[in-house]
Amino acid sequence: MENEAAAECDYDLIIIGGGMVGATLASALRDQSIRIGIIEAYPFGSSSQPSYDDRSIALAYGSRQIFAGMGLWQNLSPQVTPIHQIHVSNSGHFGVARLDRRESRVEALGYVVENRVVGGILSEVISSYENIDLITPAQLSDISVTKSQATVTYEQNNESYQITAPLVVGADGAMSRLRELLGIGIERREYEQSAIIANVSTELPHNNVAYERFTDTGPIALLPLGDDRCSLVWTVKPTEVEGLLEMEEREWLRLLQQRFGYRLGRFLRVGKRSSYPLALVRAEEQIASRVVLVGNAAHTLHPVAGQGFNLGVRDVAGLAQVIADKYKEGADWGSISVLNEYGQWRRRDHRQVITFTDTMARLFTNSFPPVVVGRNLGLLALDLFPPLKNMFARRTMGMAGRLPRLARGIAL
């Protein structure tokens, strides 16, 4: 029997934000006969949507399983580059750790794909289902909550509209408007670092190896892409950003070479460069009455080890399972008791991943001699002790702890 409060609403679920996290949630629930409304500020499939630009993301093996459980991996797989090995090193110091897919008994440790590819597939999927309404371009302007439902007010074409649902999910990014309207505060920890993002061409083939090289200003990540290109995330001091964005290509490549070394030979070319400041941002509450925050609206992480988007995808997989199960039971999936059940389930994963990325980001920029020696010994230990390496690999692959059905490749 369908939940009576939901039956009286315009939708069963309203998602604020149609970027990759919000669109993934809608895609996961597309076959559940659930009425979904998505409010998004940009036209779907538009290159102006920040989630769907030319940057690349590393999909953890666990995220691959989630997309497989959703029935979308066959669409993605021809356009991804698998990561067979991960090489972790510390510039100017001893200690190297190597992770290999064969040791973890998986076909790949992860996959690299351009945002626009994932965004394009998700946009195509959710645009083709009659139970999903795309309200775009539109801006959220207000939300009010009663015991049985949430009322969302949005602006579109200079007109104001209201829609209702028993549950509203905030997937509207690090600067979440929904979070602001609800008065949910954030914990913000500045890293005093910025990330330079670009694609680079190298002299030697990457051979499907991903590199994480720690330097005194932060990590440099090089992820394998097709055509022997690599996706670069170069962490620098904020005072260096403007100069690096405007610098002539040859000098820029020389500086990158100096920081990274010659494991891939010479750097030959660099594409468009962009940057963003780095900080740990965490919502003080991720669950409120009739509301859940997911993805960057709930937690924005340092890009070290590429955990941010993957944590958001696991949020979505867990929440989709809870909603689908409660829908089938005829229960109120937006009630605070149900949302607390979801929150308790996800809390441990959040805590472990946030602690892991924050510790890595801070540990490898600390120049205190005992810390330097300790972290180098830690890299050696990681490389030499298989149980430790296996635990580390499972964590980075998103395969640790209690997994949603989708993360085990099982449909909802």
C-alpha positions in Angstrom: 0.0 0.0 0.0 1.4 3.3 -1.1 2.3 5.9 1.6 -0.7 8.2 1.9 1.3 11.4 2.5 3.3 10.7 -0.7 0.1 10.1 -2.7 -1.1 13.6 -1.8 2.2 15.2 -3.0 3.2 16.3 -6.5 6.2 14.0 -6.3 7.6 11.1 -4.3 11.0 12.7 -4.4 12.4 16.1 -5.2 16.1 16.3 -6.0 17.8 19.8 -5.9 20.7 19.7 -8.3 21.0 17.7 -11.5 24.8 17.3 -11.6 26.4 13.9 -11.5 25.3 13.0 -7.9 21.7 14.1 -8.3 21.4 12.6 -11.7 22.9 9.3 -10.4 20.2 9.1 -7.7 17.4 9.7 -10.2 18.9 7.1 -12.6 19.2 4.6 -9.7 15.5 5.0 -9.0 14.2 5.3 -12.5 12.6 1.8 -12.6 10.9 2.1 -9.2 7.7 3.9 -10.4 8.6 6.7 -8.1 7.6 10.2 -9.3 10.8 12.3 -9.3 11.3 16.0 -9.9 14.8 17.5 -10.5 15.4 21.2 -10.1 18.6 22.2 -11.9 20.0 25.7 -12.6 21.5 24.7 -16.0 19.9 23.0 -19.0 20.5 19.3 -18.9 23.4 18.1 -21.0 24.8 21.7 -21.3 28.6 22.1 -21.1 27.9 25.1 -18.8 26.8 22.6 -16.1 29.9 22.4 -13.9 29.5 18.7 -13.3 29.6 18.0 -17.0 32.7 19.8 -18.2 36.0 18.4 -19.7 37.6 17.6 -16.3 38.1 13.9 -15.5 37.2 11.9 -12.4 38.5 8.6 -11.1 35.7 6.1 -10.5 36.6 3.7 -7.8 36.0 0.0 -8.4 33.1 0.2 -6.0 31.5 3.0 -8.1 31.9 0.8 -11.2 29.9 -1.8 -9.4 27.2 0.7 -8.5 26.9 1.8 -12.2 26.8 -1.9 -13.1 24.0 -2.5 -10.6 22.1 0.5 -12.2 22.5 -1.1 -15.6 24.6 1.7 -16.9 28.2 0.3 -16.9 27.8 -1.1 -20.4 27.2 2.5 -21.6 30.2 3.8 -19.7 32.8 1.0 -20.2 33.8 1.8 -23.8 34.7 5.4 -22.8 36.7 4.8 -19.6 40.4 4.1 -19.1 41.2 1.4 -16.5 43.7 1.9 -13.7 45.8 -1.3 -13.4 48.4 0.0 -11.0 48.7 2.9 -8.5 52.2 4.2 -7.8 52.5 6.4 -4.6 55.8 8.2 -3.8 57.2 11.1 -1.8 59.3 13.6 -3.7 62.9 13.7 -2.5 62.5 10.9 0.0 62.7 7.1 0.1 59.5 5.1 0.4 57.3 4.0 -2.5 54.0 2.0 -2.4 52.6 0.1 -5.4 49.1 -1.2 -5.7 48.2 -3.7 -8.4 44.9 -5.0 -9.7 46.2 -8.6 -9.6 46.8 -8.4 -5.9 43.3 -7.2 -5.3 41.9 -9.7 -7.8 39.9 -7.2 -9.8 40.0 -6.2 -13.4 40.9 -2.6 -12.5 41.6 -0.6 -9.3 39.5 2.2 -10.8 38.6 3.9 -14.0 39.3 7.4 -15.4 36.5 9.1 -17.4 35.7 12.7 -18.4 32.9 14.3 -16.5 31.0 15.2 -19.7 30.9 11.4 -20.7 29.3 10.4 -17.4 27.0 13.5 -17.4 25.9 12.8 -21.0 24.9 9.2 -20.2 23.1 10.2 -17.1 21.3 13.1 -18.9 20.2 10.8 -21.6 18.8 8.2 -19.2 16.8 10.5 -16.9 15.5 12.5 -19.9 13.9 9.3 -21.3 11.8 8.3 -18.3 8.2 9.6 -17.9 8.3 9.4 -14.1 11.2 11.9 -14.0 10.5 15.6 -14.6 13.4 17.9 -15.4 12.7 21.3 -14.1 15.4 23.4 -15.8 16.8 26.0 -15.9 15.3 26.8 -12.5 16.6 28.2 -9.2 15.5 27.1 -5.7 14.2 30.0 -3.8 12.6 28.6 -0.6 11.6 25.4 1.3 9.2 24.8 4.1 8.6 21.5 5.9 5.6 20.1 7.8 5.2 16.8 9.6 4.1 15.0 6.4 5.8 16.8 3.5 8.2 19.4 2.2 7.1 22.3 -0.1 9.8 23.6 -2.5 9.5 27.0 -4.1 11.5 27.6 -7.3 11.9 30.4 -9.9 11.7 29.7 -13.6 11.3 32.2 -16.5 10.6 35.0 -13.9 7.7 33.0 -12.4 7.4 31.4 -9.0 6.2 27.8 -8.6 5.7 25.4 -5.7 5.9 21.6 -5.6 5.6 19.1 -2.8 7.2 15.7 -1.8 7.7 13.6 1.3 11.4 13.8 0.8 13.8 16.4 -0.7 17.4 15.5 -1.5 20.0 18.3 -1.7 22.6 17.4 -4.3 23.4 21.1 -5.2 27.1 21.1 -4.5 29.5 22.7 -2.1 27.7 26.0 -2.2 24.4 24.3 -1.5 21.4 26.7 -1.6 19.2 24.2 0.1 21.7 23.9 2.9 21.7 27.6 3.3 17.9 27.9 3.3 17.6 25.3 6.0 20.1 27.2 8.1 22.5 24.2 8.3 26.0 25.4 9.2 29.3 24.0 7.9 32.6 23.0 9.3 35.3 24.4 7.0 39.0 23.6 7.3 41.3 25.4 4.9 44.2 23.6 3.4 45.9 26.7 2.1 46.3 24.9 -1.2 44.8 25.2 -4.6 44.4 22.5 -7.4 45.5 23.2 -10.9 43.5 20.9 -13.3 44.6 20.1 -16.9 45.2 17.2 -19.3 48.8 16.6 -20.3 50.6 14.6 -23.0 53.7 12.5 -22.1 56.6 11.1 -24.0 56.2 7.6 -22.6 52.9 5.6 -22.5 51.2 5.6 -19.1 50.5 1.8 -19.3 47.4 2.3 -17.2 49.4 3.4 -14.1 48.0 6.2 -11.9 50.6 8.2 -10.0 50.2 10.0 -6.7 53.4 12.0 -5.9 53.6 14.0 -2.7 55.5 17.3 -2.8 56.1 20.0 -0.3 53.1 22.0 -1.6 50.8 19.0 -1.8 50.2 16.0 -4.1 50.5 15.7 -7.8 48.1 13.1 -9.3 48.4 11.9 -12.8 45.6 9.6 -14.0 45.7 7.6 -17.2 43.5 8.7 -20.1 43.1 7.5 -23.7 45.6 8.4 -26.4 48.4 8.4 -23.9 47.2 11.5 -22.2 47.0 12.0 -18.4 44.6 13.9 -16.3 46.6 16.1 -13.9 45.7 17.4 -10.5 48.6 19.6 -9.3 48.3 20.9 -5.8 50.1 24.3 -5.3 50.2 27.2 -2.9 47.4 29.8 -3.6 50.1 32.5 -4.3 51.3 30.3 -7.3 48.0 29.9 -9.0 47.8 33.0 -11.1 51.3 32.7 -12.4 50.8 29.0 -13.3 47.5 29.7 -15.2 49.1 32.5 -17.2 52.6 31.0 -17.7 53.9 30.2 -21.2 53.4 26.4 -22.0 57.1 25.5 -22.2 58.0 27.0 -18.8 54.9 25.5 -17.2 55.8 22.0 -18.5 59.4 22.5 -17.2 58.1 23.3 -13.7 55.8 20.3 -13.7 58.7 18.1 -14.8 60.8 19.4 -12.0 58.0 18.6 -9.4 57.0 15.2 -10.8 60.1 13.7 -12.3 60.7 11.6 -15.5 58.7 8.4 -14.8 56.6 9.2 -17.9 59.5 10.8 -19.8 59.1 14.4 -20.8 55.8 16.3 -20.6 55.0 17.4 -24.2 51.8 19.4 -24.1 49.2 20.7 -21.8 45.5 21.5 -22.5 43.3 24.1 -20.9 44.3 24.9 -17.3 41.9 25.7 -14.5 42.1 25.9 -10.7 40.0 25.8 -7.5 40.9 26.4 -3.8 41.0 23.3 -1.5 39.2 23.0 1.8 37.4 20.3 3.8 33.8 21.4 4.0 31.4 19.3 6.0 27.7 20.0 6.8 27.0 20.1 10.5 23.9 18.1 9.8 23.3 15.9 6.7 19.7 14.9 7.7 16.9 17.2 8.7 13.1 16.8 8.7 12.1 15.6 5.2 15.6 16.5 3.8 18.9 14.7 3.1 22.1 16.2 1.8 24.4 14.1 -0.4 27.6 14.6 -2.4 29.4 17.9 -2.1 26.4 19.5 -0.3 27.2 17.1 2.6 31.0 16.8 2.3 33.6 18.4 0.0 37.0 16.7 0.3 40.6 17.2 -0.6 41.1 15.5 -4.0 44.0 13.3 -2.7 43.2 9.7 -3.6 40.2 10.8 -5.6 37.6 9.9 -2.9 35.1 12.8 -3.1 32.8 11.8 -6.0 33.0 8.1 -5.1 31.8 8.9 -1.5 28.9 10.8 -3.0 28.0 7.8 -5.3 28.0 5.5 -2.3 25.6 8.0 -0.5 23.3 7.7 -3.5 23.5 3.9 -3.6 22.6 3.7 0.1 19.8 6.3 -0.1 18.3 4.7 -3.3 18.2 1.4 -1.5 16.4 2.8 1.5 13.9 4.7 -0.6 13.2 1.7 -2.9 12.7 -0.7 0.1 10.5 1.7 2.0 8.4 2.4 -1.1 7.8 -1.3 -1.6 6.7 -1.6 2.0 4.4 1.4 1.7 6.3 3.2 4.5 7.1 6.9 4.8 10.6 7.1 3.3 10.9 10.7 4.2 10.3 10.3 7.9 13.0 11.2 10.3 13.3 7.6 11.7 14.0 6.3 8.2 16.4 9.1 7.4 18.3 8.4 10.7 18.5 4.8 9.7 20.2 5.9 6.5 22.4 8.4 8.3 23.7 5.8 10.8 24.5 3.4 8.0 26.6 6.0 6.1 28.3 7.7 9.1 31.2 5.3 9.4 32.1 5.5 5.7 32.0 9.3 5.9 34.2 9.4 9.0 36.8 7.0 7.7 37.1 8.6 4.2 37.2 12.2 5.5 39.8 11.2 8.2 41.8 9.4 5.5 41.9 12.2 3.0 42.4 14.9 5.6 45.3 13.0 7.2 47.0 12.3 3.9 46.7 16.0 2.8 48.2 17.3 6.0 50.7 14.5 6.7 52.6 14.9 3.4 53.0 18.6 3.6 54.4 18.5 7.1 58.2 19.1 7.1 58.8 18.2 10.7 61.7 15.6 10.5 60.1 12.9 12.7 56.9 13.1 10.6 58.9 12.9 7.4 60.7 9.8 8.5 57.4 8.2 9.8 55.5 8.7 6.6 58.3 7.3 4.5 58.4 4.2 6.7 54.7 4.1 6.4 54.9 3.9 2.6 57.5 1.1 2.9 55.3 -0.8 5.3 52.3 -0.4 2.9 54.3 -1.8 0.1 55.9 -4.7 2.0 52.9 -6.0 4.1 50.1 -7.6 2.0 47.4 -7.4 4.7 48.0 -3.7 5.1 48.1 -3.1 1.4 44.9 -5.1 0.9 43.1 -3.1 3.5 44.3 0.2 2.0 43.3 -1.0 -1.5 39.8 -2.0 -0.4 39.3 1.4 1.3 40.4 3.4 -1.8 38.3 1.1 -4.1 35.2 1.8 -2.0 34.8 -1.9 -1.1 35.1 -1.7 2.7 32.3 -1.9 5.3 28.6 -2.5 4.8 27.9 -2.1 1.1 24.6 -1.2 -0.6 23.2 -3.8 -3.0 24.2 -1.6 -6.0 27.8 -1.6 -4.8 27.7 -5.4 -5.0 26.4 -5.1 -8.6 22.9 -6.1 -7.5 19.9 -4.2 -8.9 17.5 -2.5 -6.5 
